[in-house]
């Protein structure tokens, strides 16, 4: 029963940290565009220079 006096505050601190990290991620824009990077890899980007080996 004494362990509950330790586990309850520890779990509340952990929940508080998780909520803080989630709110920080929302505020910093981590969830703004979830599909863009996944589709970007499929798009042709012809404006990039070719990466041929020019060494002889």
KARAKA-V157435 format. One record per residue. N is the residue number from 1. RES is the residue in three letters. PHI is phi in radians with two decimals (none if undefined). PSI is psi in whole degrees, 0 to 359 (* if undefined). Layout:
n: (N & N)
res: (RES & RES)
phi: (PHI & PHI)
psi: (PSI & PSI)
This chain:
n: (1 & 2 & 3 & 4 & 5 & 6 & 7 & 8 & 9 & 10 & 11 & 12 & 13 & 14 & 15 & 16 & 17 & 18 & 19 & 20 & 21 & 22 & 23 & 24 & 25 & 26 & 27 & 28 & 29 & 30 & 31 & 32 & 33 & 34 & 35 & 36 & 37 & 38 & 39 & 40 & 41 & 42 & 43 & 44 & 45 & 46 & 47 & 48 & 49 & 50 & 51 & 52 & 53 & 54 & 55 & 56)
res: (UNK & UNK & UNK & UNK & UNK & UNK & UNK & UNK & UNK & UNK & UNK & UNK & UNK & UNK & UNK & UNK & UNK & UNK & UNK & UNK & UNK & UNK & UNK & UNK & UNK & UNK & UNK & UNK & UNK & UNK & UNK & UNK & UNK & UNK & UNK & UNK & UNK & UNK & UNK & UNK & UNK & UNK & UNK & UNK & UNK & UNK & UNK & UNK & UNK & UNK & UNK & UNK & UNK & UNK & UNK & UNK)
phi: (none & -1.19 & -1.16 & -1.12 & -1.18 & -1.67 & -1.23 & -1.16 & -1.12 & -1.12 & -1.19 & -1.17 & -1.15 & -1.12 & -1.10 & -1.08 & -1.14 & -1.12 & -1.12 & -1.07 & -1.14 & -1.15 & -1.16 & -1.11 & -1.13 & -1.16 & -1.15 & -1.49 & 1.53 & -1.21 & -1.94 & -1.19 & -2.30 & -1.50 & -1.72 & -1.02 & -1.10 & -1.22 & -1.44 & -1.12 & -1.21 & -1.51 & -1.41 & -1.35 & -2.20 & -1.37 & -1.40 & -1.34 & -1.21 & -1.22 & -1.94 & -1.31 & -1.40 & -1.70 & -1.43 & -1.67)
psi: (329 & 334 & 335 & 329 & 340 & 317 & 324 & 311 & 323 & 318 & 324 & 322 & 318 & 317 & 319 & 319 & 319 & 317 & 318 & 315 & 322 & 316 & 323 & 319 & 321 & 315 & 326 & 359 & 23 & 337 & 17 & 311 & 98 & 334 & 341 & 306 & 330 & 323 & 336 & 328 & 337 & 345 & 144 & 134 & 89 & 352 & 350 & 139 & 149 & 151 & 49 & 151 & 113 & 6 & 142 & *)
